[in-house]
Amino acid sequence: MSPTRFGILSRRGWGNRMTYDEAISFWYGRINYEVRSAGPLDLKLERMHALLRRLGDPQDWLRLVHVTGTKGKGSTCAMLASVLRAAGYRVGLFTSPHLEHVEERMQVDGVPISHAEMVARMEEVAPAVRAMEEEAPLPSPTFFEIGTALGFLHFVRRRVDIAILEVGLGGRFDSTNVCHPLVSVITNIGFDHTAQLGNTLEAIAYQKAGIIKRRVPVVSGVSQPGPRAVIREVATEMGAPLWEVGAPNAPLSLNLLGAHQVQNAATALSVVERLRETGMPIPDGAVARGLANVKWPARVEVIRERPVVILDTAHNVPSAEALVNTLRASFPQSATKRVVFAVSSDKQFADILRILAGYFNHFYLTKYGNNPRCVPPEKLAATLAAVAPGTSFTVHATAPGAWREAHSATAAGDLVCVTGSVFLAGELRSVLSEI
């Protein structure tokens, strides 16, 4: 790798070194579609290509696995990263959104980017962003686009052997869809982000299938007939070999709860086979160790066992169904079941509430932080009363307050779960860890 190819713009027009606070301020000063929902016309790749060209196209120097899906993509990414680390590779992992700290989005061998590294990478990215703003033929890069560029640069600088890249939203026009991966992966299709991706499963599948590249192998965990047919059609058009994943052939020792995680593991195993076909040695023992030791916080994460305290991020219909099924199977002895719930307004929260109401006895409806996407708890209360009449609930102005009330009411044989949003889980994770 040429030492001059990257970072050509790293000091141009900047002057003194950035501080960490300056780097964070620059990053968060951009349009953030995780806070303000994107419209269909906001999702384009021209800005991302232009930014990466100014940085020397670092994505072209990386071996990658690119993963999308409505549910399971993050868990599948975590499984793949764990297996490849167990096989002795230096592994980059790019995921979003983060739980507690933005540095979690880009990790090498399980360690988030350090403050010093993040500043150094931002000193490369910021001049490129400013140069684009001065020329102004395109809108300024967004928060997620800058984060994606940071991730590519970080993985190049740390000389990872392979990077696992999770799509942020959809696939076809996601900022990560500028790479040429070794394998493209589609984990699951369900209703989410319908304003951007379409209001049928087939339309959503088409957007997810946008990550399929010409002649690049595709692993699909999609099970519904309509979406599965869409994936097949796009793969055929692109001349991309397609592997459709069924149930695993043998029992798996997996460090994550839920039958849905077994299916995600089967998808990860198929990806491992495709990587082996590229010439990457991945011993069976590494696969077993990686799956047995994988960690993916806030995905039916057991914080405490008596009473049962669960931290989760179910924010769409498939994830809510998976959560309820997993809790029923894993904790059948639980007495009263309580849930602390907050959700974003662009989610199908009426359907999510209906699903959760079939399991939980009492809802603590709240909001997370000051994010304008969050549904006001009063609106959640009205919706819950409409979709599940008679369900017990209370309304709380803050998430910590809701948690304190839920925890104080919970007896040793009960279960309490925090779910509905990654933002809620991130806000409460440190609070739950103190119990």
N, C-alpha and C positions, 0 to 999 in steps of 0.2 A: 504494500500500500504506500503510495507516495505521501510523504509527510506534508507536502505543500498542497495536496488536493483539497484538504478540509481546513476550514478556519481561515481562509484567505481574508475574510471580512471581519475577523474577530476583534480587531482594535480600531478599524477604520471609523472615524467620526465619533468614537466613544470617549477617548481620553483616559481617565483613571479607571482602575478596576471597579467593577460593580460590587456592591455589597449584596448579601443574601436578601435583605429586605427590598433593595432596588430590583433585584432579579424577579422576586415574587410579585412586586408591584407592577413591573412591566408585563409579566405574564397575565396576571389577573385584570390588567387594564384593557384587555382585548374582549371582543364579543364572545360570550360564553353561552353556548346553546344548551349547556347542562343547567343553566339558571333560567334562561329565556328560550323557550322552545323554538326550534328551527322550523321555517316553512319549507315546502318542497323546493322552492327556487334558491334557498340558501345553501343547499347541498350540492356542491360542485367540486371538481378536482383541479381546476385551472390554478387557483391560488396555491394549492399544495405543491403542484408540479413546479410553479414559478419559484416558490420558496426553496424547495430542495435543489433546484438547478443552481441557485446562488450559493448553496452549501456544498456543492460537488456531488449531488445525488448519492448521499451515504447509503440509502436503502439498497443500491445496486451492489454494494460491497458485502452484503450479508446473506447468509443462508437463513431461510425463513420458513416457518409454517404459519399460514394465515387462517384464522378461525372466526367464523360468524355463526349466528343462530339466535333464536328468540330466548331460549333458556339453555343453560349448560355450557355455553361457550367459555365462560370464565373458569368453571371447574375443569373442563377438558384441557384448557391451557395450563392450569396448575398441575394436572396429572402428567401432561407431556413434559413440562419443565422438570418435575420431580423425577420422572423416569430417566430423562436424558442426563440430569445431574448425577443420578446413581450410576449411570454408564460412564461417568468420568468426563463429560463435556462441560465446558463453560457455557452457561445458558442465560440468554437474555429473556426477560418476560415483560411484555407491555400489555397492561390491562387498564380498564377505566369503568366507572369512576373510582376514586380512591375512597377508603373508609375514613381514616383520620388525618393522614398527611399526604400531600400531593406527590411527594417523592415515591410513594408506594407504586405509582403508575409504571415506573421503569426500574426493574430489578435485575441484578446480575447474580446468579447463584443464590437467589433468595434474599439478597441484601438490597434495599432501596438505594437509589442514587443519593450520595452524600450531599450536604449543603454546598461544600466546596466544589464538587463535581458539577452540581446543578448550575452554580454561578458561572463556572468555566464554560459550560455548554451554552448558557444564555448569552455569554459574551460573544459567542460565535453567531447565534441565531438573531440577536437583537439588531446588529447592523444590517443584516439581510432584510429583516422586516422593515426597518426604517428606510432602506433604499427602495423597497417596493412601494412604501407609502409616498415617497417623494415623486416617484414616477407615476403612480396613481392610475394606471390603466385598469387595475383590478382592486376590489375592496381589500382592506388590510387583513392579513391572516388572523384567524380566530384563535381562541384559547386552545381548542383541541388540536388545531393544525400546528401551533407552536409546540404543544406537548408531544405530538407525533414526531416532529423534527428533532426535538430534544432526545426522544427515545432512540431514533435511528443513530444520531451522533454519539450518544452514550454507548450504544452497543458496539459501534465501530471503534471508538476510543478504547474501550475495555477489551477489544479483540475477542468477542464471544465466538464460540464455535457455531452456534445456531441461536436464533431468536424466535420466540413464540409470540405471535402478534394477534391480539384480540381486536376485532372490529368494534368501533364505538357505537355506530347506529347504522343499521341496514347492511350495506355492503357495497353496492354498485357505486355510490357516490361518497362513501366514507373516506375520511382523510387517509386511512391506512391503505386504501386500495390503489397504491402507487407502486407496490412491490411486485416482484416476480418470484413467488415462493416455490419451494420444493414440493409442497402439498397444500391444497386448499381444502378446508374443512367446513362443513355445514352441520351443526349439531341438532337442530330442532326448529320447527316452525310453529308459531302461535301468534295470537293477536297482541301486538304492542307497537307503539309509534305509528298508529294507523294514519294519522294526518300526513306523515311523511312517506310512508311505505305502501299505503293502500288499505282498503277495508275488506279484502278477501285473503284467505290463506295463500291462494295462488299468486296474487299480486305481491304479497310479502315475500313469498318464495323466490319470485323473479328478482326482486331487489337483493335478496341474500345471495342468489346465484350469480350476481354481478362480480363476485370475487373470483369466479372460475376463469382461469387463464388458458390460452391456447396450448393444448397438449400437456398441460400440467395435471398430474393425478388429483382426483377429487375423492374425498371420503365423506359420505353422507349418512347422518344418523336420522334423517327425516323419515317418518313412518306413515304419515297421512297420504292416501292415494293421490289427491290432487296436487299438493306441493311436491310430492315425490316425482310425479310426472313432469313437473316444471323443471326440477333439477336435472332429470334425465335429458330433457329436450335441450337445455342450455349446454350441458356437458357434451352432447352429441354435436351440436353446432360448433363448439369450440375444439372438437377433436380431443377432448380431455378424458382419459380413462377414468371410469367411475366405479367406486366400491361402495355398495350399500350395506350398512351395518345391521345385523340382526342381534339376537341375544348372544352373550358370550358363551363359548363352548365349554368352559370349565368354571367352577366356582372361583371367585376372586376375593382376596383379602384386601379390603379397601378401607382407608382411614377417613371415610366420609359416609354419613348416614343417608339412606334412601335408595329405593329401587331405581330412581332416575339417575343416581350416580353410578349404578352398575351399568346402565346403558351408556352413560358418558364414558365410562372406563372402556367399554367395548369399542366405542369410537376411537378413543386414544390408542387402543391396541392395534386397530387397523392402520392408524397413522404411523405407528412404530414400524409396521410391516412395510409400508411404502418408503419410509426413511431407510430401512435396511436395504431395500432395492436400489437406493441411490448410492450404496456403498458405505453407509454409516454402520459400524458394528455396534449393536445394542444387545447385550447378553440377556437371556431370559431371567437370570438372577437380578439384573438391574431393573427389569420391568416389575418383578415381584416386589423388590425393595421400594421402588419409586411409588407404586400404588399403595403399599402398606404405610408409607410415611408421609403421603401428600397432606398438605395443610392448605385450607382455603377458608379464611375467617368469614364469619357471619353467613355461612350457608348451612343452616340447621346446626349451628355451632352450640355445643352443650357447654354453658358457662358454669353450671352447677347441677348436681344430681338430686339433691334433697333440700328444698323443693327443686323440681326440674326448672331450670332457667335456660331458655333458648334465645339465641340471637340469630336473626335471619333477615334476608333482603327481598322477600317475595314481593315483586312489584308489577307482576302481570298475571294473567289467568293461569297459564301453565305452571308458573312457579308457586302460585297459591295452592293449586291442586296438589303439586308435589309436596309442599309443606304439610298440608293436612294429612295426606296419605302416609308420609314418613312419621309424623307424630303419632298417628293411630297405631302404626306397626311397631314403633320403637318404645312408646310409653303408654301401653294399654292400661296400666294400673293407675294412671293419674286421676285424681278426683275432680276438683274444680279447675277449669282451664281458662286462663285469662290471657288477653292479648293487648299489648300497647301498639297502636296503629296510627301511622301517618303515611300519606301518599302524594304523589305529584298529580297535578290536574290533567296531564295528558295521558294518564293511564285509565284503564277501564275499571275504575274503582268501585262502581256499583256491582259489577260481576265479581270482583275480588271480595268485596264485603259479603256478598251472598254465599260464596264458597266458604269463607272463614266462619260465617255464622252457623254453618252446619256442624262445626266442631267446638268453637269456643263458647263458654258460658257468659263471659262479660268482656266488653270492649272498653278500653281506655283510649278515647279518640283525642288526638293531639296534632301538633304540627312540628316540623323541624326547622330550627334556626329562623332566618328571615328570608328564606328563599321564596320569591314570588310565585314559583311553580307549585308550591305546596297548597293542597286543598284545605281551606279553613275547617277546623274541627266541627264547627256548627253545621257546615254543609255535609260533612261526613255523617253527623248524627241524623240529619234529615234523610239522607240517602239510605242509611242503615235501617231506619224506621220504615222506609218504603219497601225495601227489598227483603227484609227479614223482620216483619212485625213482631213485637214482643221481645226482641232481643235486648238483653240488659246492657246498658252502656252509661258511661260518664264522660264529660267533656273537660279537657284540660288545656290550659293556655300554653304550657311549655312541655316539651318532651321529658326533661328531668322530673318535673312535677308529676306527670302521668306515671312514670316509672316508680317513683316513691310510693304513690298511692297503690299501685298494683302490687309492688313487693310487700308492702306492709299488710296487705289483705291476704297474702298467700301463705297457706299452711304447709307443713312438711310434705304432705302427700299430694299437693297440687302441682300444677304446671303453669308457668307464665312465659309468654313469648313476646319478643319485640320484633315487629316485621312491618313491611309495606314499602320500604325505601332504603336504598344504600345510604342516603343522607341521614335518615333516622338512625340506622345502625351505627354510622360513624359518630354521630353526636352522643350516643349512649354507650358505646363500647367501653370507654374508660370508666364510666360510672358503674356499669355492670361488673367490671373486673374488681371493683372494690368490695363486693359483697362477700 
